[in-house]
């Protein structure tokens, strides 16, 4: 260690190089330098307002902290791993610059409340950034659902063709899913946006500090009341990473659909060359790597959640050094989700749907079978009987290499006398979709309502 540790008073020996290497967190927590300095400036201003240090002292400390921020940004001050963590590095530099006065900054404060503060500030910025990226992805999906409003596709259950739906309806399902992710981050932010500063090590402080003043200055909605709680918990990270895990799951499903849809077997979409790659051996290949990676990175995010949950399990109150291990999974989650949302939006803008192929696939299938059964129900048959008769018609068509569109009334009447000429209003996919009545269904009127709803919501969102 090239400098004396700021806590070295009671020690006769300095920390071994091996122990320092093992315990330093600066490699990761240097990302928190802005938060750490903002927190220190708010703290020092409060110390002067509360007459714990003089206004002039506060000014000098604040100016030096601002200068240190510049030094970090320009590379003049290197956050090397000689320092245990970002807090000690900045304080060390402060004392180097302004002498013993720099040592007054830590009055009524501890690294324990300091790190909790930095993390909550970082969470706030990065979660809001994710919310912006979610909104952008929702806008892309909404734009595509307007562009392809009239296009039909087979809806699936069990990855087997089920019923015709509007492509817009399918895309808008994702808009709803991502909206709940947005909302979950809001919930998380509401609880996380409280200041732990002033809890000090765990017990609070004997100095007459004003916790609420610091909280307001830093844009928090209030303080974490109980000082032991303020430095002990990491539930704000857990909530954030679990919301991100659900979000990653949603992204992985959309990514998976793009992977499937871009196969020759489905051929529903063309993903632009800019978001696909070739093979080093097979010249014909166009691989959906980006979608696959979004799908694949989900594992890492879930792993991060398990990491944090397990690290926190059974820790006695209050602060324990184990908690320093929270940074890698937290930062990795925020970075992974940020880049995944970003590339997904861009890739989706450059993905086009193959309207003709989608509709041709629908014509050559039996996705209106439920509509045929519903027709018979309206003619008075119990649904179970109608289901049985329709199943027989499907079987007949398969045996004779036909689809519903090839059937005539005479043939249909051999299955049930309830069939009349109006059955031909119910056999085609577009008729099926248009005849849906229920709220939230795939009928064009209902889907239009969703488009109007989301246009209004997403326009208002910043
Ligand atoms: N680097 C530490 C962490 O991230 C900061 C808090 C250290 N507190 C302490 N008492 N050693 O958890």
Boltz pocket constraint, residues with backbone or C-beta under 6 A from the ligand:
constraints:
  - pocket:
      binder: B
      contacts: [[A, 25], [A, 29], [A, 84], [A, 85], [A, 86], [A, 111], [A, 112], [A, 115], [A, 319], [A, 320], [A, 321], [A, 323], [A, 324], [A, 325]]
      max_distance: 6.0
